[in-house]
Amino acid sequence: MGMKLHELAYRTGFISYVIVANTLIDMYSKCKCVDKALEVFHGIPGKNVISWTSIILGLRINNRCFEALIFFRQMKLSLKPNSVTLVSVLSACARIGALMCGKEIHAHALRTGVAFDGYLPNALLDMYVRCGRMGSAWNQFNYNKKDVAAWNILLTGYAQRGQGRHAVELFDRMVESHEDPDEITFISLLCACSRSGMVGEGLEYFRSMKLNYSITPNLKHYACVVDLLGCAGQLDDAHEFIQKMPINPDPAIWGALLNACMIHKQVELGELAAHQILKMDTESVGYYVLICNFYAQCGKWEEVAIVRKMMRKRGLTVDPGCSWVEVKGKVHAFLSGDNFHPQIKELNAVMEGFYEKMRSVGFREPDSSPTNEIEASKAEIFCGHSERLAVAFGLINTAPGMPIWVTKNLYMCQSCHNTIKFISKVLRREISVRDTEKFHHFKDGSCTCGDEGYWGSSNK
């Protein structure tokens, strides 16, 4: 329908009105046709602030954040961004961990006098949290009005880091300040408890939602409880909890159970969860990846082949691995198997040097077939190893001792995890990698995740 209206606008000449073109950009972006949105954008002769903001936001919501930052820099050459523009580009910075770009936007807002109202203060807060700068986030939090969204952003930051005690302390402060928690507050709080093994506290918060705050739990809260019980190894309790739910479970709830079964190697219950997901969802690639991951962990390669065949038949593809690293205020992107980077020979030489050192001290060969066939398949399908090139780029383009921050769009495999642990120990570098599951902060050969999720995580 949108394309028909586009054609009608073209035939009638209304496409020459900037407001019509801007609306088309928004329509195409939200329909995941961002290339069509770009086509419309480039055809506008007199682009205004809304035109630029619409395409920046469109690129962001379609996970083309690197391009969004490029468009923002181009926009500043001719037009002054408004607060909505800044919110959109800050969201892109948060997505790929572009801290220096985010700080540049913060400085730009202060320098140009953009009003710090609406969504802008919390967009800055979210950027600092997602880029791992909790100190800067607290400064931003204390400087501006503290609404429920601001409290929730900080809570989510602690949840992502598995810092349940900090999350609980923050929640107590929130209640003491007379800010009423909402549904999102409890999702963050339950996630924090789950990642910290705080089962009793998590269950108590779940019970208190309706009793103390008149918030009826939704499917996301139930999924959090399943994850809470499952990750703690209480799989039978998690399954019983699902069976007794007052609302029908959705794929996310069965996915939480399946993930726990994968961690604790509960094959029979995991297969039950996998079958439930496949009955309910035929389009979400993430669930198919999770199911493939589970069957790979169990060594059930025929099932892996069946599920991947289903994915191909339904046109579901896994995004290629991509990692971003920020060096001197510029974001650099690396795709899996990238052989076209100007420094690719140097980057590969750096990594080969580390592989040789790892072999010399008895570490598993990082790039040959690992002894664990399951991990090899998992790494190939779900990781892509793009973070290795990003880390290597950071090493050769920053001063010794400088921390390196990498963001990637996929799971981080055990082989990459062990390799970067080794690099952090040999070079005494702090390296942070944020993947789709958690933050990994490597220092002196250890990771803050405690190797959680990397079953049988022996380096040698």
C-alpha positions in Angstrom: 0.0 0.0 0.0 2.8 2.4 0.8 4.5 1.7 -2.5 1.2 2.4 -4.3 0.9 5.7 -2.4 4.5 6.5 -3.4 3.7 5.9 -7.1 0.6 8.1 -6.7 2.7 10.9 -5.1 5.1 10.6 -8.0 2.4 10.8 -10.7 0.6 13.7 -9.1 3.8 15.7 -8.4 3.2 15.7 -4.6 6.6 13.9 -4.2 8.1 17.4 -4.7 6.7 18.4 -1.3 9.4 17.7 1.3 6.8 16.7 3.9 5.6 13.9 1.6 9.1 12.6 0.9 10.0 12.7 4.6 6.9 10.6 5.4 7.8 8.1 2.7 11.3 7.8 4.3 9.6 7.0 7.6 7.2 4.5 6.0 9.9 2.6 4.1 12.2 2.5 7.2 9.5 1.1 9.5 8.6 -1.5 6.8 12.3 -2.6 6.8 12.9 -1.3 3.2 15.7 1.1 4.2 17.2 1.0 0.7 14.0 2.4 -0.7 14.1 5.0 2.1 17.6 6.0 1.0 16.4 6.3 -2.6 13.7 8.7 -1.6 16.1 10.7 0.6 18.7 11.1 -2.1 16.0 12.4 -4.4 15.0 15.3 -2.2 16.4 18.5 -3.6 15.9 20.7 -0.5 16.5 18.3 2.4 15.5 19.8 5.8 16.3 18.8 9.3 13.4 16.3 9.4 14.7 14.7 6.2 18.0 14.0 7.7 16.6 13.0 11.1 14.2 10.5 9.4 16.9 8.8 7.4 19.2 8.6 10.5 16.5 7.1 12.5 15.6 4.8 9.7 19.1 3.5 9.5 19.2 3.0 13.2 16.0 1.0 13.5 17.3 -1.2 10.7 20.6 -1.8 12.5 22.7 0.2 10.1 24.1 2.3 12.8 27.5 2.8 11.3 25.8 4.5 8.3 23.6 6.6 10.6 26.8 8.1 12.2 28.1 8.9 8.7 24.9 10.7 7.7 24.9 12.6 11.0 28.4 14.0 10.2 27.3 14.9 6.7 24.2 16.6 8.1 26.2 18.9 10.4 28.1 20.4 7.4 24.9 22.2 6.3 22.2 22.0 9.0 21.9 22.3 12.7 20.5 19.0 14.2 17.6 19.3 16.6 17.1 17.3 19.8 15.2 14.5 17.9 18.2 14.1 15.6 20.5 13.8 18.6 18.3 11.2 20.2 18.3 9.2 17.0 22.1 9.3 16.6 22.8 8.7 20.3 20.7 5.5 19.9 23.0 4.4 17.1 26.1 5.2 19.2 24.6 3.1 22.0 24.0 0.2 19.7 27.6 -0.1 18.4 29.4 1.2 21.5 30.6 4.4 19.9 31.5 6.2 23.1 33.6 9.0 21.6 31.0 9.8 19.0 28.4 9.8 21.8 30.5 12.2 23.9 31.0 14.4 20.9 27.2 14.6 20.5 26.9 15.4 24.2 29.4 18.2 23.8 27.6 19.4 20.6 24.3 19.6 22.5 25.9 21.7 25.3 27.8 23.9 22.9 24.9 24.7 20.6 22.3 25.1 23.4 20.0 22.3 22.3 17.2 22.0 24.9 17.9 19.2 27.4 14.3 18.1 27.5 12.1 15.3 26.2 14.0 12.2 25.4 17.5 13.7 25.1 18.7 13.4 28.7 17.7 9.7 28.9 19.2 9.0 25.4 22.5 10.3 26.8 22.1 8.2 29.9 21.4 5.1 27.8 24.4 5.8 25.6 26.8 5.9 28.6 25.3 2.8 30.1 25.5 0.8 26.9 29.0 2.0 26.3 30.1 0.7 29.7 30.6 4.1 31.4 28.5 3.7 34.5 30.4 6.6 36.2 29.5 8.9 33.4 25.9 7.5 33.4 25.6 8.3 37.1 26.8 11.9 36.4 24.1 12.3 33.7 21.5 10.7 36.0 22.3 13.0 38.9 22.3 16.1 36.7 18.9 15.7 35.1 15.3 15.0 36.2 15.0 11.4 37.5 11.9 9.9 35.9 11.0 6.2 35.9 12.7 5.7 32.5 16.0 7.1 33.9 15.9 4.7 36.8 15.1 1.8 34.5 18.1 2.6 32.2 20.5 2.3 35.2 18.8 -0.8 36.4 19.1 -2.4 32.9 22.8 -1.5 32.9 23.4 -3.4 36.1 21.3 -6.3 34.8 23.4 -6.5 31.7 26.6 -6.7 33.8 25.2 -9.3 36.1 25.4 -6.9 39.1 22.3 -8.0 41.0 23.3 -6.5 44.3 23.8 -3.1 42.7 20.4 -3.4 41.0 18.7 -4.2 44.2 20.3 -1.3 46.0 19.3 1.0 43.2 15.7 -0.3 43.3 15.5 0.4 47.0 16.7 4.0 46.3 14.1 4.3 43.6 11.3 3.3 46.0 12.7 5.6 48.8 12.6 8.5 46.3 8.9 7.9 45.8 9.3 7.0 42.1 6.7 4.3 41.3 8.3 1.3 39.4 6.6 0.2 36.2 6.6 -3.1 34.2 10.0 -2.4 32.7 11.5 -1.8 36.2 10.7 -5.4 37.2 11.9 -6.9 33.9 15.3 -5.2 34.6 15.3 -6.2 38.2 14.4 -9.8 37.5 17.1 -10.1 34.8 19.6 -8.7 37.2 18.6 -11.3 39.8 18.8 -14.1 37.2 22.3 -13.2 36.1 23.5 -13.0 39.7 21.9 -16.3 40.8 19.7 -14.4 43.3 16.7 -16.8 43.0 15.0 -16.1 46.3 15.2 -12.3 45.8 13.9 -12.6 42.2 10.9 -14.7 43.2 10.1 -12.3 46.0 10.2 -9.3 43.6 8.0 -11.2 41.2 5.4 -11.8 43.9 5.6 -8.2 45.1 4.7 -6.8 41.6 1.0 -7.3 42.0 0.8 -7.4 45.8 2.7 -4.2 46.5 2.6 -2.2 43.2 -0.6 -3.4 41.5 1.4 -4.4 38.4 0.0 -7.5 36.6 2.9 -9.6 35.3 3.1 -10.0 31.6 4.7 -12.7 29.4 8.1 -10.9 29.7 8.0 -11.2 33.4 7.1 -14.8 33.3 10.0 -15.4 30.9 12.4 -13.7 33.3 11.3 -16.0 36.1 11.8 -19.1 33.9 15.3 -17.8 33.1 15.9 -17.1 36.8 15.0 -20.7 37.8 16.5 -22.3 34.8 19.9 -20.6 34.9 20.1 -21.6 38.6 19.7 -25.3 37.5 16.1 -25.5 38.9 14.8 -26.8 35.6 12.0 -28.9 36.9 10.8 -25.9 38.9 11.0 -23.8 35.8 8.9 -26.3 33.8 6.4 -26.6 36.5 6.2 -22.8 36.7 5.4 -22.7 33.0 2.7 -25.3 33.4 1.0 -23.4 36.1 1.1 -20.0 34.4 -2.3 -18.2 34.2 -1.6 -17.2 30.6 -0.4 -19.3 27.7 3.4 -19.3 27.3 4.9 -17.8 24.2 8.0 -18.8 22.3 10.2 -16.4 24.5 9.2 -18.4 27.6 10.0 -21.8 26.0 13.2 -20.1 24.7 14.3 -19.2 28.2 13.7 -22.8 29.3 15.6 -24.1 26.2 18.6 -21.8 26.9 18.7 -23.2 30.5 18.5 -26.7 29.3 21.5 -26.0 27.0 23.5 -24.6 29.8 22.8 -27.6 32.1 22.7 -30.2 29.4 19.1 -31.4 30.0 18.4 -32.9 26.6 14.9 -34.3 27.1 13.4 -31.2 28.5 15.3 -29.1 26.0 13.8 -31.0 23.1 10.3 -30.5 24.6 11.0 -26.7 24.7 12.4 -26.8 21.1 9.3 -28.5 19.8 7.0 -26.0 21.5 8.9 -23.1 19.9 8.8 -24.7 16.4 5.0 -25.1 16.8 4.5 -21.5 17.7 7.0 -19.5 15.6 8.0 -20.0 12.0 9.6 -16.6 11.3 12.0 -15.5 14.1 15.5 -16.4 13.1 16.7 -16.0 16.7 14.7 -19.0 17.9 16.0 -21.2 15.1 19.6 -20.2 16.0 18.9 -21.0 19.6 17.5 -24.4 18.6 20.5 -25.1 16.3 22.8 -24.1 19.2 21.0 -26.5 21.6 21.2 -29.5 19.2 24.8 -28.7 18.4 25.6 -28.7 22.1 23.9 -32.1 22.4 25.8 -33.5 19.4 22.6 -34.1 17.5 23.9 -33.1 14.1 21.0 -34.6 12.2 18.6 -32.3 14.0 20.9 -29.4 13.4 20.8 -30.2 9.7 16.9 -30.5 9.8 16.5 -27.1 11.5 19.0 -25.4 9.2 17.1 -26.8 6.2 13.9 -25.4 7.6 15.6 -22.0 7.9 16.7 -22.1 4.3 13.2 -23.2 3.1 11.6 -20.3 5.0 14.2 -17.8 3.8 15.6 -17.2 7.3 19.3 -16.2 7.3 21.6 -15.4 10.2 23.2 -11.9 10.0 26.9 -12.0 9.1 29.2 -11.4 12.1 30.1 -7.8 12.5 32.2 -6.0 15.2 32.8 -2.4 15.8 35.7 -0.7 17.5 36.1 3.0 18.1 39.6 4.5 17.7 40.4 8.2 18.0 36.7 9.1 17.7 36.1 7.1 14.5 34.1 3.8 14.4 35.6 1.0 12.4 33.5 -2.0 11.3 34.8 -5.5 10.6 32.7 -8.3 9.0 33.4 -12.0 9.4 35.9 -13.1 6.8 36.7 -9.5 5.9 39.7 -9.6 3.6 39.3 -6.1 2.1 40.4 -3.9 5.0 43.5 -1.7 4.1 45.3 -3.2 7.1 44.1 -6.8 6.7 47.6 -8.2 6.3 48.9 -6.5 9.4 45.8 -7.5 11.4 46.2 -11.1 10.4 49.9 -11.0 11.2 49.1 -9.7 14.7 46.6 -12.5 15.3 48.9 -15.2 14.0 51.5 -14.0 16.4 49.2 -14.5 19.3 48.1 -17.9 18.0 51.8 -19.0 17.9 52.3 -17.8 21.4 49.2 -19.7 22.5 50.4 -22.9 20.9 53.8 -22.5 22.5 52.3 -22.6 26.0 49.9 -25.4 25.3 46.7 -23.5 24.5 44.2 -25.1 22.1 44.8 -24.1 18.4 42.4 -21.2 18.0 41.9 -21.4 14.2 42.1 -25.1 13.5 39.3 -27.6 14.3 39.0 -27.6 18.1 38.9 -31.0 19.8 35.3 -30.2 20.7 33.3 -30.6 17.5 30.3 -29.1 19.1 32.1 -25.8 19.9 33.6 -25.7 16.4 30.1 -25.9 14.8 28.7 -23.4 17.3 31.6 -21.0 16.5 31.1 -21.3 12.8 27.4 -20.7 12.8 26.9 -18.3 15.7 30.1 -16.3 16.1 32.0 -15.5 13.0 35.1 -14.3 14.9 34.8 -10.7 13.7 35.8 -9.4 17.1 39.3 -10.7 16.6 40.0 -8.3 13.7 38.4 -5.5 15.7 40.7 -6.2 18.7 43.7 -6.5 16.5 42.9 -3.1 14.9 42.6 -1.5 18.3 45.9 -3.0 19.4 47.9 -1.6 16.5 46.2 1.8 16.3 46.2 2.8 20.0 48.9 3.5 22.5 50.1 0.6 24.7 48.0 0.2 27.8 44.9 2.0 26.3 41.7 0.0 26.9 39.9 -1.4 23.9 36.1 -1.5 23.5 34.4 -3.7 20.9 30.8 -4.3 20.2 29.5 -7.2 18.1 26.2 -8.3 16.7 26.4 -12.0 17.5 27.3 -14.4 20.3 31.0 -14.6 21.3 32.3 -18.2 21.0 34.6 -20.0 23.4 37.5 -19.9 21.1 37.3 -16.1 20.7 36.7 -15.8 24.4 39.8 -17.7 25.3 41.9 -15.9 22.7 41.0 -12.5 24.0 41.6 -13.6 27.6 45.1 -14.6 26.5 45.7 -11.3 24.8 44.6 -9.3 27.8 47.1 -11.3 30.0 50.1 -11.1 27.6 49.7 -7.4 26.8 48.2 -6.3 30.1 45.4 -4.7 28.2 41.9 -4.2 29.3 39.6 -5.3 26.5 35.8 -5.1 26.6 33.5 -6.9 24.2 29.8 -6.5 24.3 28.0 -9.3 22.4 24.3 -10.0 22.1 24.2 -11.8 25.5 26.4 -10.0 27.9 29.4 -7.7 28.6 32.8 -9.3 28.7 35.5 -7.3 30.4 38.9 -8.9 30.0 41.8 -8.1 32.3 45.0 -10.0 33.2 43.7 -13.2 31.6 40.3 -13.2 33.3 36.8 -12.1 32.2 34.1 -10.6 34.4 31.6 -13.2 33.0 33.5 -15.9 34.9 33.4 -18.0 31.8 29.6 -18.4 32.3 28.0 -20.2 29.4 31.3 -21.6 28.1 30.7 -25.1 29.3 33.8 -27.3 29.6 35.7 -24.0 29.3 39.3 -25.3 29.4 41.8 -23.2 27.6 44.2 -26.0 26.9 
